[in-house]
Amino acid sequence: MSVQEKTTGFFSEFKTFIARGNVMDMAVGVIIGGAFGKISTSLVNDVIMPAISMLTGGVDFSNWKIVLKQAVAGADGAIDPATEVAVRYGSFLATIIDFLIIAFAVFCLIKFINGLHRKKEEAPAAPPAPPEPSAEEKLLTEIRDLLKNK
């Protein structure tokens, strides 16, 4: 088998794999998940964190940190914030809240989908149609009808 045949077979297999419905569904899910992540991050940073900061006396929650090493002045005498070493636990807490919001939304979605599946299972099935009479039964019915008519 030549290299060209192997390559063609490989790409043919890849094309078949990509064309499957599950892969496309997963791609749509990843894209929507990314968009939802942006929405939940905005909710945390722009709505929830300011409210928490207000409850804590107006402190900007994202700036909560434990400074391990103060920032040092550069050659021009200005303080270089990149030289500061700090544990930014406020930002970490915001990320945890963001995760909890996403996890809760996924939980609600799965619970809703499972509820739909249960309703489908609980719906009464239509009664099966009566079976078609066999050839013998049809023949016997015809004979009976002929005998009645005589």
N, C-alpha and C positions, 0 to 999 in steps of 0.2 A: 504494500500500500504506500503510495507516494505521500509526500508532505502536503501537497495540494489537496489530495483526497481527504487526509486527516483534518486539515484546516476547514474544508468545506463541510465535513461531517460535524465538526465541533460547532461551527456557526449555525448549522442547521438545527442542531440540538439546542443551542442557546436561543434561537428564534422560537422554537417550540416551547421552551421553558418560559420565555417572556410573554408569549401569547396566552398562557394559561390565565384563567380568571383570578386565581388566588394571588398571583403576583401583582396583578393590576389593582386588586382590592387593597393589598398591603401598601402599595405605592400611594394610593389615595389616602389611606389611613395615616401614613407617615406625614404627608403634606398637610392634612387637616390637623394632625397632632402638633406639628410645628407652629401652625397659625394659632391654635388654641393655647399653646405654651406662651406665645407673645401676649395674648389676651390676659391670661392669668398672671403673668409677670407684671403687666401694667396695673392690674387690679391690686396686686400686693404693694407695688412701689408707689402707686399714685392715689390709692384709696385707703387701704388697710394701714400701711406704715405711717402715714400722716396722722391718722386717728390714734394709733398707739403712741406716737410721739407727743400728741396733745395730752393724752392721759398721763404721760410721764413728765409733764412740765415743759413741753415745747422742745424737748431735746430731739434733734434729727436722728432718728433711729438708725439710718444707714451709716452714720458717723460714729456709732458706738464701737469703741475699740480699746484694746489694752496695748499701750505703746511699750515695746520692749527696748527700742533704741530711737532716740529723738533724731529728727531730720537735721542734717548738717548744712552749713552755708557753703556755697560753691566758691569758685575763684573770684567771681564778681561780687561776692558779699550777700547775694540773695539766697534764701533758704530753698534747698532743693527737696521737694516732698518725696521724690523717688528714693531718697536715701533713708527714709523712715522705715523702721521695722515694727509692725504692729499686728496684733491678732484682731481682725475685724469681725467680731462676733455679731454685730448688728446686721451686717450683710449676710452672714451665715443664717441667722434667724429668719431673715426675709426669704432666703432660698428654701428653708424648711417649710415656711408657710405657703410658699408657691407650690411646693411639691404636694403638700396636704390638700390644697385646693384642686390640683390636677387629679390626685388619687380619688378624692371624693366625687369629682365629676365622672371619672371612669367607672367608679362603683355604681353611681346612679344610672349610667348608661347601660351597664351590664345587667343591673337589676331590672330595668325597663325591658330590655331584650328578652331576658329569661321569663318575665311576666307575659310577654307576647307569645313565647313558645308554649307556656303552660295553657294559655287560653286556646291555642290551636289544638293542643292535645285533649283538652276538656270538652271541646265542641262535639256535640253528638254527631256521629257519622250517619250519613244517609243510609236508610235501610237498603240492603242489597236487593237488586231486581230479582223477581222469581226466576228460577232456572227455566230455560227453554225446554219444552217437552221433547223427549227422545223420539227417534223415528218410529219406534214400536208404538209409543203412546199415540202419535199422530195417526198411524195406520189403524190402531184399535178404535180410535175416536171416529174415524171415517166409516169403519165397519159398523159401529154402533148406530151412527146416524143413518146409514143405509138400511139397517134392519128396522129402525123406527119408522122410516118412510114407507115400508112395504105394508 
